[in-house]
Amino acid sequence: MFRTTALILVTIATTAQADCYVRSATTGQAQISVTNIADVQTLVVPINHTQNKCFANYRALVNGKWESLEGTNVGPKSMSEEELCRGALDSSRAQILSRATGTNISVETNMVCDDRPAIQVRNVKVGELVRVSEVRPHPNFPRPFVYRTAQCRWFIEPEPRVGDLLQRQGIICQSHGDEWRVIDKW
């Protein structure tokens, strides 16, 4: 009886320390043409002793009309300014979609719980073993697919450049357990 109770308490204590987070992919369909990005400016400021905030401002030629856009992103001080500001640029793209009329939006949201160290979304290399939570889900292909009996997923890596926003994309396939191998990236 004592061993069973102790085992249950250890299991509950282990489960209680697991971190949970939400992963979501949003897909929007609209008639939007962004043909030019210009005047990209970023500013990183500390908001407390553990976090920084990036403000990203730029102009975009949207459907033939210049628009000013701004995005923000908050992250830990350990996050590089480039990655922090990449998130700010990503958040500003939602403004473009919100201004479009007749937009159809679909959202897929998953709750993931894990007791391992905090997850950092990062740039990956072909052949590398990663966790699915270390890459951004592809907004146009959010659902997994099967290729030669392996579960696979599309991912994207935004890469901001002065005067341009480049979206790299790739495929990861489940290797074993919760490890995924980066199959290709372009």
DAWOPE-V863350 format. One record per residue. RES is the residue in three letters. PHI is phi in radians with two decimals (none if undefined). PSI is psi in radians with two decimals (* if undefined). BURIAL is # if it has 9 or more other ideal C-beta (glycine too) atoms within 8 Angstrom, else .. Layout:
RES&PHI&PSI&BURIAL, RES&PHI&PSI&BURIAL
This chain:
MET&none&-0.80&., PHE&-1.10&-0.73&., ARG&-1.11&-0.70&., THR&-1.12&-0.78&., THR&-1.10&-0.76&., ALA&-1.11&-0.71&., LEU&-1.11&-0.72&., ILE&-1.12&-0.76&., LEU&-1.11&-0.72&., VAL&-1.13&-0.73&., THR&-1.10&-0.77&., ILE&-1.13&-0.75&., ALA&-1.11&-0.71&., THR&-1.16&-0.75&#, THR&-1.18&-0.63&., ALA&-1.16&-0.43&., GLN&-1.57&-0.01&., ALA&-1.23&2.38&#, ASP&-1.53&2.42&., CYS&-2.06&2.53&., TYR&-2.56&2.84&., VAL&-1.87&2.29&., ARG&-1.91&2.34&#, SER&-2.44&2.65&., ALA&-2.26&2.26&#, THR&-2.02&2.29&#, THR&-2.06&2.26&#, GLY&-2.18&2.46&#, GLN&-2.07&2.09&., ALA&-2.69&2.81&#, GLN&-1.57&1.47&., ILE&-2.19&2.35&#, SER&-2.17&1.95&., VAL&-1.84&1.89&#, THR&-1.81&-0.19&., ASN&-2.76&2.46&., ILE&-2.13&2.31&#, ALA&-2.54&2.88&#, ASP&0.96&0.79&., VAL&-1.28&2.19&#, GLN&-2.30&2.35&., THR&-2.20&2.60&#, LEU&-2.46&2.17&., VAL&-1.88&2.24&#, VAL&-2.29&2.53&., PRO&-1.30&2.43&., ILE&-1.89&-0.33&., ASN&-2.84&-2.97&., HIS&-1.32&-0.12&., THR&-2.09&-0.19&., GLN&-2.32&2.64&#, ASN&-2.06&2.80&#, LYS&-2.28&2.35&#, CYS&-1.89&2.30&#, PHE&-1.87&2.20&#, ALA&-2.09&2.18&#, ASN&-2.13&2.44&#, TYR&-2.81&2.97&#, ARG&-1.99&2.46&#, ALA&-2.31&2.46&#, LEU&-1.55&1.74&#, VAL&-1.90&2.06&#, ASN&0.87&0.73&., GLY&1.43&0.10&., LYS&-2.25&2.30&., TRP&-1.26&2.29&., GLU&-2.28&2.51&#, SER&-1.62&2.30&., LEU&-2.20&2.61&#, GLU&-2.44&2.43&#, GLY&-2.39&2.72&#, THR&-2.31&2.75&#, ASN&-2.67&2.41&#, VAL&-1.98&2.40&., GLY&-2.70&2.98&#, PRO&-1.19&2.73&., LYS&-1.08&-0.40&., SER&-1.27&-0.30&., MET&-1.29&2.41&#, SER&-1.17&2.65&., GLU&-1.07&-0.64&#, GLU&-1.08&-0.82&., GLU&-1.18&-0.70&#, LEU&-1.07&-0.80&#, CYS&-1.29&-0.48&#, ARG&-1.07&-0.71&#, GLY&-1.12&-0.63&#, ALA&-1.16&-0.71&#, LEU&-1.13&-0.70&#, ASP&-1.07&-0.74&#, SER&-1.16&-0.49&#, SER&-1.27&-0.39&#, ARG&-1.11&-0.47&#, ALA&-1.10&-0.52&., GLN&-1.09&-0.68&#, ILE&-1.10&-0.79&#, LEU&-1.14&-0.67&#, SER&-1.18&-0.40&., ARG&-1.47&-0.22&., ALA&-1.40&2.54&#, THR&-1.68&2.62&., GLY&1.22&0.56&., THR&-1.44&2.29&#, ASN&-1.80&2.17&., ILE&-2.13&2.31&#, SER&-2.15&2.49&., VAL&-2.22&2.33&., GLU&-2.04&2.16&#, THR&-2.19&2.32&., ASN&-2.25&2.42&., MET&-1.66&2.22&., VAL&-2.11&2.25&#, CYS&-2.05&2.40&., ASP&-2.69&2.47&#, ASP&-1.79&0.19&., ARG&-1.48&3.06&., PRO&-1.00&2.83&., ALA&-0.96&2.53&., ILE&-1.61&2.38&#, GLN&-2.10&2.10&., VAL&-1.22&2.33&., ARG&-2.62&2.96&., ASN&-1.36&2.43&., VAL&-2.10&2.91&#, LYS&-2.05&2.64&., VAL&-1.04&2.32&., GLY&1.63&-0.26&., GLU&-1.29&2.51&., LEU&-1.56&2.24&., VAL&-2.39&2.93&#, ARG&-1.62&2.60&., VAL&-1.05&-0.43&#, SER&-1.38&-0.08&#, GLU&-1.57&-0.05&#, VAL&-2.17&2.70&#, ARG&-1.45&2.29&., PRO&-1.14&2.53&#, HIS&-1.27&2.20&#, PRO&-1.18&-0.46&#, ASN&-1.53&-0.37&., PHE&-2.32&1.19&., PRO&-1.35&-0.33&#, ARG&-1.56&2.54&., PRO&-1.20&2.79&., PHE&-2.45&2.87&., VAL&-1.89&2.27&., TYR&-2.29&2.05&., ARG&0.86&0.89&., THR&1.21&0.05&., ALA&-1.79&2.44&., GLN&-1.35&2.22&., CYS&-2.27&2.80&#, ARG&-2.50&2.61&#, TRP&-1.48&2.65&#, PHE&-2.50&2.87&#, ILE&-2.24&2.71&#, GLU&-2.32&1.79&#, PRO&-1.16&2.40&#, GLU&-2.29&1.70&#, PRO&-1.27&2.45&#, ARG&-2.34&2.67&., VAL&-1.05&2.12&., GLY&1.40&0.10&., ASP&-2.77&2.61&., LEU&-2.07&2.05&#, LEU&-1.85&2.33&., GLN&-1.94&1.90&., ARG&-1.47&2.61&#, GLN&-2.36&2.84&#, GLY&-2.88&-3.06&#, ILE&-2.30&2.36&#, ILE&-2.09&2.55&#, CYS&-2.25&2.51&#, GLN&-1.15&2.23&#, SER&-1.60&-1.10&., HIS&-2.84&2.50&., GLY&1.06&-2.21&., ASP&-1.83&0.34&., GLU&-1.67&2.37&#, TRP&-2.15&2.48&#, ARG&-1.79&2.36&#, VAL&-1.32&1.97&#, ILE&-1.46&-0.79&#, ASP&-2.74&2.74&., LYS&-2.67&2.31&#, TRP&-2.51&*&.
